[in-house]
Amino acid sequence: MSKICVIGTGYVGLSCGACLSSLGHNVTCVDINQDKIDLINRGEIPIMETGLKELVDEGRSKGLLSFTTDLKEGLASAEFIFLCLATPQSEDGSADLSTLMSSVKTIAAYLKPNAVVITKSTVPIGTFFDIEKVLQRPDVSLASNPEFVREGSAVQDFLHPDRIIVGATSEFVSQRVAAIYSGIDAPVLLTDPSSAEAIKHASNSFLAMKLSYINAIAVICELYGADVLDVSKGIGLDHRIGAEFLTPGPGWGGSCFPKDTNALLYMARSAGYKFGLLGEAIEVNNVVQKRIIERILSSLDESISGKRIAVWGLTFKANTDDLRDSPAIQIVSALLGLGAQIRCFDPTVRVIPPAIRQAEIVDSVESSCEGAELLLVLTEWSQFSQINPIAIAKKMTSKRIIDCRNILDPDTWSEAGFQYHGIGRSN
Ligand code: UGA
């Protein structure tokens, strides 16, 4: 078993550290945020992630997992160092590597000889060699080992991945890194560093394009009276296409797809290639939200100003409390701009996010609908599909619903007197 240091305790670093300790490794997680480390050391978890608390508690009780702000202590005997730092989007669309690179500069002085620095963060293709230049430690090796975990199911995805990708310039280093995962049953692909970095970008952009494709097909279905749910099922049965990531919605968001698609587009542009296919996928994603606003306008007789709208769901998808780049926030913000009065309910959000501060947050689906003329479903929380429409109908002044996730049963809601609209469906 290995001594590992994980730098950064965001959703990638924290789940990575906890999962590696569950494989039997001795892991120290380091973060510069003292409050966060104190919170974790008190036994709390700063993010909503299924199964993470159990793994952290287990790792700590076995003496295999610890958390500190002391980088020197974390690196003292580490054989492997995982970089799990944020790479947000810059103004020009490129990835901002300042945090990552400043961390690389800092760790250079403390790494023990023969250590391996492994990049888990999503980075532009070629970053491996930039890190090598900044590190200036010929006695230390580097590897790229991108993560493919989804927020909300990060533990499950880490321990049961579809594949493990390791990019390095030496077979020996690749094998050392792959051996960290020997307790996991998954195909392992050893490749060169740039290909490993490209695999991560190509995967995220492909998934985003797949989603934009089904969102565009949803528009076609609306225009020609087809039902996108059946269409999606029908095309997903072709194993070459696959059934996943074919659920239409209010557009893809979150902390990864928007920044990663823009970063790949920027990389293409910088190298003189016009990646129109990806650019169009991003554009389709912007148009999805405009169409939803138009649908709301037409449902409210072309006037939104002063109208009360109930919103169910603010997070960028269900089973997370993450609001970053959430389509729901973007839609609510646009509606506020048009003068709507909005009351939101989300199972994980207790304080109104600053971007939509004129909206109100309430603690039940029922109170969000009080006096509303329209109900808008923006996140696919499964509990929404269990709600009794009769109780909701009594609260609203007008029974209209736009279900942007197609999670409610149109028949049940129509029987309760609602004018139901889904996405990509003829109703
Ligand atoms: C995504 C990738 O799925 C992970 O493989 C990757 O590791 C991660 O980014 C990352 O780069 O760190 P995540 O951002 O957690 O994971 O979110 P997804 O579950 O992929 O969903 C992204 C967006 O697509 C959400 O807004 C979601 O609502 C939307 N979506 C997803 C749909 O609209 N329909 C679907 O069928 C699936």
Residues whose N, C-alpha, C, O or C-beta is under 5 A from the ligand:
A	BS01	UGA	E147 F148 V149 R150 E151 F245 L246 T247 P248 G249 G251 W252 G253 G254 S255 C256 F257 F316 K317
